[in-house]
Amino acid sequence: MAHQLIQVEEQDGVLIITLDDPKTRNAIGPDMYAEVSAELDRLESDPNLRCLVITGRDPAFCSGANVRGMARTVEEREAVRGRPELAPKPWDEVERRLRETPAESPGFYDVRNLPLRLHRLQKPSIAAINGYAMGLGLGIALSCDIRIASERAGLSETFIQRGLIPADGSCWQLPRMIGLTNTFYMQYTGDIVDAETALRIGLVSRVVPHERLMDETLALAKRLARGPTYAMGLIKWLVQYSLHSTFEESMRVAGVVQEVARDTHDHREGVQAFLEKRPPRFIGR
C-alpha cells in the first residue's frame, strides 16, 4: 500500500512504522492517523507480523496534533456556539458537562484514538523515540509497551501551552509510570524532559546513542517477535487488569489466564524444547 505520511518496513516479523511528515515535524492529523490505523489493522490480522516498532523521521518523533487543525476547530466551535460562559470553578463545569454527556459517547475524534489503539494492541510494541515527542506524540510513545530513547530525545506535555489538558490518555499513564508529583510537574509546565531525566524518572526503559537507536530497538523487537507473543498479549492484559484489582483478585484471574497460556502451541513447544535441550521455536499461537 502506498503511503503519503508514513514509511513502512518489515523485518523478521517486526512491522516498522516511521511517521514521515517533515514540514510538521511528524504532527498527527487525520490523514496520517488513517495510514497508521490501516497498518495497525494489518499487524493485528497477520500472524507473520508479531511486533511493532514506531518511530519518526529525524529530527522529531512526533510534534503532537496538527495545530492548524486546532485553529480551524476553535473558529468552527465559536461560529456554532459562540463563547460559552464557564462555571468559575473548573471541576464544577466538568461535572455539569459530564451529567449532560451520554455515558456511551466516545468523546474523542480519530486522531486522539491512536494511543487507545496502541494500548489495546495484543502484540508487543516499542517506541523508538528519535527526537522530540510532544503532546499527543508523547501520548503515542507512552501507549507503546516499551520506550527506547535516543540521547537527542525530548519529551513534553505541551497541551498546557495551548491552554488544553492532556486528553490523550497520559493522565492515566503518567501517574502509573512516574508518580503524581512528576506528572503534575510535566503537565502543569509543559517543560521538555531530556532523555537522561526521562530514564531516571521511569519514562523510558533505555537511552542509547542516536546513531544506534534503530539497531538497538530492532534487536529487541526481533527478539520479542521470535518469542511467544500470544503469551505476551496475555501478560499485557493481566498487567492492565491488575492495575485496578487487589493482589488476591489478580492472583485469582492469573490462574485463569495461565490456563489459556497452557493451551497454546508455544507452551507445548517451550516444554518440549527444554526437555530436548534446544532453543524453542515459538510461533505466537
PADREN-905229 format. One line per 3 residues: number of its first residue (from 1); for each residue x, y, z of C-alpha. Coordinates in Angstrom, 2 decimals. Layout:
BEGIN
NUM) X Y Z  ...
END
This chain:
BEGIN
1) 0.00 0.00 0.00  1.33 3.45 -0.95  1.58 5.94 1.91
4) 2.00 9.71 1.86  2.76 10.45 5.52  4.38 7.30 6.89
7) 7.03 4.83 5.82  6.51 1.11 6.44  9.03 -1.72 6.55
10) 9.02 -5.33 7.72  11.99 -7.17 9.20  11.88 -10.66 10.66
13) 8.29 -10.39 11.88  8.64 -6.77 13.01  6.44 -4.06 11.49
16) 8.28 -0.73 11.49  6.16 2.41 11.10  8.03 5.69 10.61
19) 5.99 8.88 10.90  7.19 10.95 7.94  5.85 14.48 7.51
22) 8.93 16.68 7.88  7.16 20.01 7.29  5.14 19.49 10.50
25) 7.80 17.54 12.41  5.57 14.46 12.00  2.45 16.01 13.53
28) -0.56 13.69 13.63  -3.54 14.73 11.54  -6.49 12.72 10.23
31) -4.64 11.56 7.10  -1.60 10.30 8.98  -3.84 8.66 11.57
34) -5.72 6.82 8.81  -2.46 5.47 7.37  -1.15 4.34 10.77
37) -4.50 2.83 11.70  -4.59 0.77 8.50  -1.16 -0.63 9.29
40) -2.24 -1.50 12.84  -5.20 -3.38 11.35  -2.77 -5.33 9.18
43) -0.48 -6.03 12.13  -3.36 -7.38 14.20  -4.61 -9.67 11.44
46) -1.31 -11.00 10.05  0.18 -13.87 12.11  3.56 -13.30 10.46
49) 3.78 -9.80 11.94  4.47 -10.21 15.63  5.92 -6.95 16.97
52) 5.53 -3.22 16.27  8.18 -0.51 16.24  7.02 3.07 15.79
55) 9.44 5.95 15.25  9.69 9.26 13.40  11.71 10.76 10.63
58) 14.57 12.78 12.10  14.81 15.18 13.78  11.44 14.56 15.50
61) 9.48 11.57 16.79  6.13 13.38 16.68  5.37 17.03 17.40
64) 1.81 16.26 18.50  -1.54 17.04 16.92  -1.64 19.34 13.93
67) -2.06 22.87 15.38  -3.52 24.23 12.14  -6.35 21.77 12.65
70) -6.78 23.11 16.18  -7.13 26.67 14.87  -9.88 25.61 12.47
73) -11.66 23.79 15.29  -11.61 26.91 17.50  -13.12 29.01 14.72
76) -15.78 26.41 13.92  -16.78 25.99 17.58  -17.14 29.72 18.12
79) -19.14 30.12 14.91  -21.64 27.50 16.08  -21.70 28.04 19.84
82) -20.24 31.44 20.49  -18.07 31.75 23.59  -19.81 29.88 26.41
85) -19.96 31.16 29.96  -17.99 28.73 32.12  -18.54 27.96 35.78
88) -15.98 29.82 37.95  -14.64 26.53 39.33  -13.31 24.17 36.63
91) -14.36 20.98 38.41  -17.95 22.26 38.63  -18.01 22.87 34.88
94) -16.65 19.40 34.11  -19.20 17.73 36.41  -22.03 19.70 34.81
97) -21.00 18.64 31.31  -20.47 15.04 32.32  -24.06 14.94 33.54
100) -25.13 16.09 30.08  -22.86 13.72 28.14  -24.14 10.20 27.38
103) -22.01 7.54 29.04  -21.60 5.65 25.77  -20.28 8.69 23.90
106) -16.65 8.05 22.84  -15.84 11.72 23.41  -12.83 11.88 21.07
109) -12.06 12.23 17.40  -10.00 9.81 15.34  -6.53 11.29 15.90
112) -6.82 11.04 19.68  -7.84 7.40 19.33  -4.31 6.33 18.35
115) -2.97 5.96 21.92  -6.00 3.82 22.77  -5.38 1.61 19.73
118) -1.78 1.09 20.83  -2.87 0.49 24.43  -5.20 -2.28 23.22
121) -2.72 -3.83 20.77  -2.30 -7.53 21.58  1.22 -7.81 20.17
124) 4.32 -6.21 21.73  5.11 -2.63 20.74  8.19 -0.44 21.09
127) 8.51 3.32 20.59  11.93 4.33 19.26  11.96 7.98 20.35
130) 14.44 9.57 17.98  13.74 13.21 18.82  11.03 15.42 20.26
133) 7.84 13.64 21.39  5.42 16.43 22.19  1.81 16.40 23.39
136) -0.05 13.69 21.52  3.32 12.48 20.23  4.30 11.70 23.81
139) 0.92 10.02 24.33  1.68 7.73 21.38  5.06 6.81 22.86
142) 3.56 6.22 26.32  0.97 3.86 24.83  3.65 1.53 23.50
145) 4.75 -1.25 25.83  8.44 -0.25 25.83  10.19 3.04 25.07
148) 13.80 3.32 23.92  15.09 6.88 23.58  17.86 8.45 21.58
151) 20.12 10.71 23.57  18.58 13.52 21.47  15.03 12.77 22.61
154) 12.91 15.36 24.39  9.51 14.59 25.92  6.90 17.20 26.75
157) 3.24 17.51 27.78  2.79 20.62 25.64  -1.02 20.76 25.95
160) -0.86 23.36 28.72  0.95 25.74 26.36  -2.15 25.70 24.15
163) -4.50 26.16 27.09  -5.52 22.50 26.89  -5.37 19.38 29.03
166) -3.73 16.05 28.12  -6.73 14.21 26.68  -4.63 11.52 25.00
169) -4.56 9.05 27.90  -1.45 10.39 29.59  -3.43 11.43 32.71
172) -3.97 7.67 33.16  -0.50 6.57 32.03  1.90 9.04 33.62
175) 0.92 8.69 37.31  1.39 4.93 37.00  4.82 5.38 35.42
178) 6.37 8.36 37.20  4.13 9.22 40.19  1.87 12.17 40.90
181) 4.47 14.85 41.57  6.38 14.26 38.33  3.09 14.01 36.42
184) 1.80 17.34 37.71  5.17 18.99 37.04  5.21 17.82 33.42
187) 1.55 18.60 32.78  1.44 21.98 34.55  4.64 23.33 32.95
190) 4.89 21.63 29.56  8.67 21.67 30.06  10.78 19.40 27.86
193) 12.24 16.42 29.72  15.59 15.32 28.29  16.47 11.68 27.67
196) 18.56 11.12 30.80  15.89 12.64 33.05  13.26 10.52 31.30
199) 15.31 7.42 32.09  15.83 8.46 35.72  12.12 9.01 36.42
202) 10.96 5.92 34.52  9.51 7.41 31.33  11.78 5.30 29.12
205) 13.50 1.93 29.52  16.82 2.79 27.87  18.76 5.68 26.38
208) 21.14 4.91 23.52  23.37 6.93 21.17  21.28 8.45 18.39
211) 23.05 6.57 15.63  22.41 3.26 17.44  18.72 3.84 18.18
214) 17.18 1.72 15.43  19.81 -1.02 15.68  19.20 -1.39 19.42
217) 15.42 -1.12 19.06  15.23 -3.68 16.25  17.46 -6.10 18.13
220) 14.94 -6.09 20.97  11.92 -6.10 18.63  13.22 -9.12 16.71
223) 13.92 -10.91 19.97  10.32 -10.30 21.07  8.98 -11.32 17.65
226) 10.77 -14.67 18.00  9.17 -15.20 21.39  5.76 -16.49 22.50
229) 3.90 -13.33 21.52  0.48 -14.83 22.36  1.69 -15.13 25.96
232) 2.96 -11.54 25.79  -0.56 -10.46 24.83  -1.86 -12.32 27.88
235) 0.74 -10.64 30.08  -0.32 -7.20 28.82  -3.98 -7.95 29.55
238) -3.21 -9.22 33.05  -0.95 -6.28 33.91  -3.61 -3.78 32.82
241) -6.31 -5.69 34.72  -4.13 -5.84 37.82  -3.77 -2.05 37.93
244) -7.38 -1.91 39.15  -7.57 -5.03 41.31  -6.40 -6.32 44.66
247) -3.46 -8.70 44.89  -5.81 -11.55 45.69  -8.04 -10.79 42.70
250) -5.03 -10.51 40.40  -3.81 -13.90 41.57  -7.24 -15.44 41.02
253) -7.52 -14.08 37.49  -3.91 -15.01 36.75  -4.86 -18.65 37.28
256) -7.46 -18.37 34.50  -5.03 -16.54 32.22  -2.38 -19.20 32.87
259) -4.82 -21.90 31.76  -5.21 -20.03 28.46  -1.42 -19.97 28.11
262) -1.22 -23.72 28.84  -3.44 -24.39 25.83  -1.07 -22.68 23.36
265) 1.29 -24.27 20.87  4.09 -22.13 22.30  3.68 -23.61 25.80
268) 3.93 -27.13 24.41  6.92 -26.11 22.31  8.64 -24.44 25.27
271) 8.33 -27.56 27.40  9.46 -29.86 24.58  12.43 -27.64 23.75
274) 13.50 -27.68 27.41  13.35 -31.48 27.54  15.25 -31.79 24.26
277) 17.83 -29.19 25.34  17.35 -26.98 22.27  16.16 -23.42 21.64
280) 12.36 -23.18 21.36  10.72 -22.30 18.03  7.76 -20.16 19.04
283) 5.07 -19.16 16.52  2.96 -16.73 18.56  -0.05 -19.06 18.95
END
